[in-house]
Amino acid sequence: MRKLVFALCSSVCMAQTNQYTKILLSKKIGKEVYSYSEGYGTTYDSKNKKQSIVDSLGNITFESPYSISHIFKNRFVLTSGTSSQTQSTIIDEKGNELFPMTGQSFNTPWLSRQWIISSKTGKEALYDYNGKEIIADADRIQFAGEDRFFVLKDKIWNLYDLNGKQVSSRNFKENYHFENGRTLITNEDQQSEIIDLNGQTQHKFSAQIYSLAAYPYLITKNKATGKYGLADTEENILAEETFDDAAPEYFGAKEYVYLRKKGKATIFNKKDKKLYPNNFKYLTPLFNDFFSVYHDKLKKTGVVNLQGELIIPQEYDFVQSFSISGKDFIYLKNEREEKFLDKDLRNILEENTQVIAFYPDQLIIRKQDAYYRFSVSDGAVTPLKDIISIKKQEPDFFNIFNLYSKPVVCKNNANLYGIMDENGKEIVPFIYDDIIVFENSENEIVVRKDDKYGVVNFQNEPLKEIVYDKYYWQKEVLRLDKDKKQEILYFTRFKNKGSLL
């Protein structure tokens, strides 16, 4: 059976994942490391009831009977006392206090690496991570994005930069959040107004602006009717306030705004500034003004153009756009066929070809029980030697966060499983009786050998030895059973006891 190979290193092995380093550190020091990132982690000794900071080589750099929470790199929150009387401070990896330890709490909601908000006795202050005070004695401090804070004193909000300098003499009744250097406010005259990072007016409107999400086009809302419309920054009306709702395209090219009324969408095209009424409620943009549309009753998907004309009938179970080798394609699949359409809607796949995986520069396909790498540029195919099967990812894997396939789980002609990347390179060796991946292809992979289970990741780092009798997937964790005892392993996208992996 495969054993964990202990190979702790620091600057020499930068490619080693935090996840694996945490496991190796736990093995070396004999205590579980609950967090590890950027050279430091934390651990707890149940015998002496102390928490510790551990570095990348397994050295304990500081220990304390108090609670230690890792913020980032070599910065930690040290908290003492009971829930009724708590004191806390920020420390470095050696336990040096950067703030006096007092009855305060710290706010790091955006995981800032430079600034931290301290709350104490009803007042807040802004510090940098060396303990320097930036803003003092405020009723409240709110991070406003893009190097700005709103600071509340005497029921008035003022705008400050990150050096603690007030950048505008203007007073605000509430705080706002900046995106792309601007934010939408309601001014003293109850008008909608756009201001820049210095509080200066960029635009002022007579209409009620609802959202800047489609800027430089503005979603408006009629106070009396609650209906939505669309205007530009000069208050030229682009769509009357007659729509039940309005939403921009949040991801991708952001070329459209969708206005809906009575279950049908009207598309505003930013390129030509025109409205295109449509008979469909929801449309998903593909490319070149093509959209996928879902039929609720048939439970099938097709493709329409900007004018709402059905270009591809609603008879497919899965429709998705992909950018491969700098070119745009539409993939369609149903129980009878698969198609991969280019910009001219020409299918570039031969008949009876299946697409197994989508990568930025090529596809992996199956044709006549053999597997190939397929170039979309010239149609060239390269055989994947000795591969007799590949586990295909389900279509619902693909979304805005998973634009392409993960490396594929393959079985070779010796009936052993391994994992290959998009170039056909072996990244997990073909030595297993089975390999199981999970929803969204978490970085944790269960492997089976000789009827025992273990865990590796896509970097081929052994996370759990192959000694377990059973495994269970429980959303946030893998549960592994051995000799009627249970262990858990957190998936890397979930927090493990307050730390990010």
C-alpha positions in Angstrom: 0.0 0.0 0.0 1.1 3.5 -0.7 2.5 5.4 2.3 2.8 9.1 2.9 6.2 10.3 1.9 7.4 12.9 4.3 9.2 15.7 2.5 8.7 19.0 4.3 10.4 22.0 2.6 10.1 25.7 2.5 11.4 27.9 -0.3 12.7 25.0 -2.3 9.3 23.4 -2.8 7.1 26.3 -3.6 4.8 24.1 -5.8 3.8 22.0 -2.7 0.2 22.9 -1.8 -0.8 24.4 1.5 -3.1 21.5 1.9 -0.3 18.9 1.7 2.1 21.0 3.8 -0.6 21.1 6.6 -0.8 17.3 6.5 3.0 16.8 6.6 3.3 19.3 9.4 0.7 17.5 11.4 2.6 14.2 10.9 5.9 15.8 11.9 4.9 17.5 15.1 2.3 14.9 16.1 -0.5 17.4 16.4 -3.1 18.4 13.9 -2.3 21.7 12.1 -5.7 23.4 11.7 -4.5 26.0 9.2 -1.5 26.6 7.0 -0.8 29.3 4.4 2.1 31.4 3.4 4.6 29.8 5.7 2.7 29.5 9.0 -0.1 27.6 10.6 -1.7 27.0 14.0 -2.1 23.9 16.2 -3.5 22.8 19.5 -1.9 20.6 22.2 -4.6 18.8 24.2 -2.1 17.8 26.9 -1.0 21.3 28.0 -4.1 23.0 26.7 -2.1 25.4 24.6 -2.4 26.7 21.0 0.7 27.3 19.0 2.1 28.9 15.8 4.1 26.6 13.6 6.3 27.5 10.7 6.9 25.7 7.4 9.7 23.5 8.8 7.6 22.4 11.8 9.2 24.7 14.3 6.9 26.0 17.1 7.5 29.8 17.0 5.0 30.8 19.7 2.6 29.0 22.1 -0.1 30.4 24.4 -2.9 29.2 26.6 -5.1 31.7 24.7 -6.9 31.3 21.4 -4.9 32.0 18.2 -6.6 32.6 14.9 -4.6 32.9 11.7 -5.4 36.0 9.6 -2.8 35.7 6.9 0.9 35.0 6.5 2.5 36.0 9.9 -0.4 37.8 11.4 -2.7 36.3 14.1 -5.5 37.3 16.5 -4.7 36.4 20.1 -7.8 36.2 22.3 -7.9 35.7 26.1 -10.5 35.5 28.8 -14.1 34.3 28.8 -17.1 35.3 26.7 -18.1 37.9 29.2 -14.7 39.5 29.5 -12.5 39.0 26.5 -9.3 40.7 25.6 -7.5 40.4 22.2 -4.6 41.7 20.2 -2.8 41.2 16.9 0.5 39.3 17.1 3.2 38.2 14.7 4.6 34.7 14.4 6.8 35.1 17.5 3.9 36.3 19.6 4.9 40.0 19.6 1.9 42.1 20.3 1.3 44.8 17.7 -1.6 46.3 19.7 -2.1 46.6 23.4 -4.2 43.6 24.6 -7.5 45.1 25.6 -11.2 44.4 25.4 -11.4 44.8 21.7 -12.5 42.8 18.6 -11.1 42.9 15.1 -12.9 43.2 11.8 -11.3 41.6 8.8 -14.3 40.8 6.6 -12.4 41.5 3.3 -9.3 39.6 4.5 -7.2 42.8 4.1 -3.4 42.4 4.1 -2.8 46.0 5.2 -5.6 47.3 7.4 -7.7 46.1 10.3 -10.6 47.7 12.2 -10.5 47.5 15.9 -13.8 47.9 18.0 -13.6 48.8 21.6 -16.1 50.4 24.1 -18.4 51.5 21.3 -15.7 53.1 19.2 -13.7 51.9 16.2 -10.2 52.6 14.9 -8.3 51.7 11.8 -4.7 50.3 12.0 -2.2 48.9 9.7 -0.8 45.4 10.4 2.3 46.9 12.1 0.1 48.5 14.8 0.1 52.0 13.4 -3.1 53.9 14.0 -4.6 55.3 10.8 -8.0 56.6 11.9 -8.9 57.0 15.6 -12.0 57.4 17.7 -14.8 56.8 15.2 -18.3 55.6 15.8 -18.0 53.3 12.9 -15.6 52.6 10.1 -16.8 50.9 6.9 -14.5 49.6 4.2 -15.8 51.2 0.9 -13.6 49.4 -1.6 -10.9 50.8 -3.9 -8.7 52.4 -1.2 -11.5 54.2 0.6 -13.3 54.1 3.9 -16.5 55.7 5.1 -16.1 57.0 8.7 -19.0 57.8 11.0 -18.6 60.5 13.6 -21.5 62.3 15.3 -24.1 60.6 13.0 -22.3 61.9 9.9 -20.3 59.8 7.4 -17.2 61.2 5.8 -15.0 59.8 3.1 -11.3 58.9 3.9 -8.4 57.4 2.1 -6.2 54.6 3.4 -3.7 57.0 4.9 -6.4 58.4 7.2 -6.9 61.6 5.2 -10.4 62.9 4.7 -10.7 63.3 0.9 -13.9 65.3 0.8 -15.6 68.0 2.9 -18.9 66.6 1.9 -21.1 64.9 4.5 -23.1 61.7 3.8 -26.1 60.3 5.6 -25.0 56.7 4.9 -22.0 54.8 3.7 -21.6 53.4 0.2 -19.4 51.0 -1.7 -17.3 52.0 -4.7 -16.9 49.8 -7.8 -14.7 50.9 -10.8 -14.1 54.3 -9.1 -17.7 55.3 -8.6 -20.8 54.7 -6.5 -24.5 55.7 -6.6 -25.8 57.8 -3.7 -29.0 59.6 -2.8 -28.0 63.2 -2.2 -29.4 65.9 0.2 -32.2 66.7 -2.3 -33.2 63.0 -2.6 -31.8 62.8 -6.1 -29.7 60.0 -7.5 -26.1 61.0 -8.0 -22.9 59.3 -9.0 -19.7 60.3 -7.2 -16.1 59.4 -7.7 -13.5 58.3 -5.1 -13.0 61.9 -3.9 -16.7 62.5 -3.4 -17.0 64.7 -6.5 -20.2 64.6 -8.6 -19.9 62.8 -11.9 -23.6 62.7 -12.8 -26.8 64.0 -11.1 -30.2 62.7 -12.2 -33.8 63.8 -12.0 -35.0 60.2 -12.4 -34.6 57.6 -9.7 -31.6 55.5 -10.6 -31.8 52.0 -9.2 -28.5 50.4 -10.2 -25.1 51.1 -11.8 -24.5 47.5 -12.6 -25.0 48.2 -16.4 -22.9 51.4 -16.4 -22.6 53.5 -18.5 -26.3 52.5 -18.9 -28.4 53.0 -15.8 -31.4 51.0 -14.6 -34.1 53.3 -13.4 -37.1 52.6 -11.1 -40.3 54.5 -10.9 -41.2 55.2 -7.3 -44.9 55.3 -7.9 -45.3 52.2 -10.0 -42.2 50.1 -9.0 -41.5 49.6 -12.7 -38.0 49.5 -14.2 -36.5 51.3 -17.2 -33.1 52.1 -18.7 -31.3 55.4 -19.4 -27.8 56.6 -20.2 -25.8 59.1 -18.1 -27.3 62.0 -20.0 -30.7 60.8 -19.0 -31.7 59.8 -22.5 -34.5 57.2 -22.1 -33.5 53.9 -23.6 -36.4 51.9 -22.2 -39.5 53.3 -20.6 -40.3 52.4 -17.0 -42.8 49.7 -17.8 -40.8 46.5 -17.0 -41.3 44.2 -14.0 -37.6 43.8 -13.5 -34.2 44.6 -15.1 -30.8 42.9 -14.8 -27.5 43.3 -16.6 -25.3 40.5 -17.8 -23.1 40.0 -14.7 -20.4 37.7 -16.2 -18.7 37.2 -19.6 -18.6 40.1 -22.1 -21.4 42.0 -20.3 -22.9 43.1 -23.6 -26.6 43.1 -22.6 -29.3 44.2 -20.2 -32.3 42.1 -19.8 -35.7 43.8 -19.1 -38.6 41.5 -18.4 -42.4 42.0 -18.6 -45.2 39.4 -18.4 -42.7 36.5 -18.5 -40.9 37.7 -21.6 -37.5 39.4 -22.0 -36.5 42.4 -24.0 -32.7 42.5 -24.6 -30.9 45.8 -24.7 -27.8 45.5 -26.8 -25.0 47.9 -25.6 -23.2 47.8 -28.9 -26.0 49.3 -31.0 -28.1 50.8 -28.1 -31.2 49.1 -29.3 -34.0 47.0 -27.7 -34.8 43.6 -29.0 -38.2 42.2 -27.8 -38.1 38.4 -27.3 -40.6 35.7 -26.6 -38.4 33.9 -24.0 -38.2 34.8 -20.3 -34.5 33.8 -19.7 -31.7 33.8 -22.2 -28.1 32.8 -21.6 -25.6 34.6 -23.9 -23.2 32.4 -25.9 -21.4 34.6 -28.5 -22.0 36.7 -31.6 -25.5 37.6 -30.3 -26.6 34.0 -29.9 -28.4 32.9 -26.8 -29.4 29.5 -25.3 -33.1 29.2 -24.3 -34.7 26.6 -22.2 -38.2 25.2 -22.8 -39.9 24.6 -19.4 -42.4 22.0 -20.6 -40.1 20.1 -23.0 -37.1 20.5 -20.6 -34.9 21.0 -23.6 -32.6 23.8 -24.8 -32.1 25.5 -28.1 -30.4 28.6 -29.6 -31.9 31.9 -30.7 -30.4 35.0 -32.2 -30.8 38.6 -31.0 -34.0 39.0 -32.9 -35.5 36.0 -31.1 -35.4 33.7 -34.1 -34.9 30.1 -33.2 -31.7 29.1 -34.9 -31.3 25.7 -33.3 -34.4 23.9 -32.2 -35.1 23.2 -28.5 -34.2 19.6 -28.5 -30.9 19.4 -26.7 -30.2 18.4 -23.1 -27.1 20.6 -22.8 -25.9 23.7 -24.6 -22.7 25.5 -23.6 -20.3 28.0 -25.2 -16.6 27.4 -25.0 -13.5 29.4 -26.1 -10.9 27.0 -27.5 -7.6 28.1 -29.0 -9.0 31.7 -29.1 -12.1 30.6 -31.1 -15.7 30.5 -30.0 -17.8 27.3 -30.2 -21.2 26.1 -29.1 -21.5 22.5 -27.8 -24.8 20.8 -28.0 -25.7 17.3 -26.7 -28.8 15.1 -26.5 -29.3 11.4 -26.3 -28.7 11.0 -30.1 -25.8 13.2 -30.9 -23.2 15.7 -29.9 -22.2 18.8 -32.0 -19.4 21.3 -31.7 -20.4 24.4 -33.7 -18.0 27.1 -34.9 -18.9 30.8 -35.4 -20.7 29.9 -38.6 -22.7 27.2 -36.8 -20.8 24.5 -38.7 -20.2 21.2 -36.8 -16.5 20.4 -36.7 -17.0 16.9 -35.2 -17.2 13.8 -37.2 -20.3 11.6 -36.8 -20.4 9.4 -33.7 -17.8 11.5 -31.9 -18.1 12.2 -28.2 -16.5 15.1 -26.5 -14.9 13.9 -23.2 -13.2 17.1 -21.9 -12.9 20.7 -22.9 -9.6 22.6 -22.4 -8.4 26.1 -23.4 -6.3 24.8 -26.3 -7.9 21.5 -27.3 -10.5 18.8 -26.7 -10.3 15.2 -25.6 -12.7 13.1 -27.7 -13.8 9.5 -28.1 -14.3 7.9 -31.5 -14.9 4.3 -32.3 -13.9 3.2 -28.7 -10.5 5.1 -28.9 -9.5 8.4 -27.2 -7.7 11.3 -28.8 -6.6 14.8 -28.3 -8.4 17.0 -30.8 -7.1 20.3 -32.2 -10.0 22.7 -33.1 -7.6 24.7 -35.3 -6.8 22.1 -37.9 -8.8 19.0 -36.9 -5.7 17.0 -36.1 -6.1 14.1 -33.7 -3.5 12.5 -31.4 -4.2 9.1 -29.9 -4.1 8.6 -26.1 -2.1 5.4 -26.1 -3.2 2.5 -23.9 -6.3 4.3 -22.6 -9.4 2.1 -22.7 -11.9 4.4 -20.8 -12.2 7.9 -19.4 -14.7 9.0 -16.8 -16.7 11.9 -18.3 -17.7 14.9 -16.3 -21.4 15.6 -16.1 -22.6 18.6 -18.0 -23.7 20.5 -14.9 -20.1 20.7 -13.9 -19.6 23.7 -16.2 -20.5 27.1 -15.0 -18.9 30.5 -14.6 -16.5 29.1 -12.0 -15.7 26.0 -14.0 -15.1 27.1 -17.6 -13.1 24.1 -18.5 -12.7 20.4 -17.6 -10.5 19.2 -14.8 -7.8 16.6 -15.6 -9.5 13.3 -16.6 -9.7 10.0 -14.7 -8.5 7.3 -17.1 -8.3 3.5 -17.1 -5.4 1.9 -19.1 -5.2 -1.5 -20.8 -4.0 -3.0 -17.6 -7.3 -2.1 -16.0 -5.6 0.4 -13.6 -6.7 4.0 -13.1 -4.7 7.2 -13.2 -5.3 10.9 -14.1 -4.0 12.7 -17.2 -3.9 16.4 -18.0 -5.1 18.1 -21.2 -1.8 17.3 -22.9 -2.0 13.6 -22.2 0.6 13.8 -19.4 0.2 11.5 -16.5 -0.2 13.5 -13.3 -1.6 10.7 -11.0 0.1 7.3 -11.8 -1.9 4.4 -13.2 -1.6 2.2 -10.0 -5.2 2.3 -8.6 -8.1 -0.1 -8.9 -10.4 2.9 -9.0 -10.4 6.7 -8.7 -13.5 8.6 -7.5 -13.9 12.4 -8.0 -16.7 14.5 -6.6 -19.1 17.3 -7.4 -17.3 20.3 -9.0 -14.2 18.1 -9.1 -13.0 19.0 -5.6 -9.2 18.8 -5.3 -9.6 15.7 -3.0 -9.8 12.4 -4.9 -10.6 9.0 -3.4 -8.4 6.2 -4.6 -9.0 2.4 -4.1 -6.4 -0.3 -4.1 -6.8 -3.9 -2.7 -10.2 -3.0 -1.4 -8.9 -0.2 0.7 -9.4 3.6 0.3 -7.1 6.6 0.5 -7.1 10.2 -0.7 -4.8 12.1 -3.1 -5.2 15.4 -4.9 -4.7 16.5 -8.5 -1.1 17.3 -7.6 -0.6 13.6 -6.7 0.0 14.5 -3.1 -1.1 11.7 -0.7 -3.5 13.2 1.8 -4.7 10.0 3.5 -3.0 6.6 3.3 -4.7 3.7 1.6 -5.9 2.0 4.7 -9.6 2.9 5.1 -12.5 0.5 4.8 -15.1 2.9 3.6 -15.6 6.6 2.5 -18.5 8.9 2.6 -19.0 12.2 0.9 -20.6 14.7 3.2 -20.6 18.0 1.2 -17.9 19.9 3.2 -15.9 16.9 4.2 -14.8 13.4 3.3 -15.5 10.9 6.0 -13.2 7.9 6.1 -13.9 4.8 8.3 -11.2 2.4 9.6 -11.7 -0.3 12.3 -15.0 1.3 13.3 -13.3 4.7 13.8 -13.9 7.8 11.7 -11.6 10.5 10.3 -12.6 13.5 8.3 -10.8 15.5 5.6 -12.1 19.0 4.7 -12.4 19.9 1.0 -10.1 22.7 0.2 -12.8 25.1 -0.7 -14.3 25.0 2.8 -13.0 26.5 5.9 -11.4 24.2 8.5 -11.8 25.6 12.0 -11.7 29.2 10.8 -8.8 29.0 8.4 -8.6 29.1 4.7 -6.7 26.4 2.9 
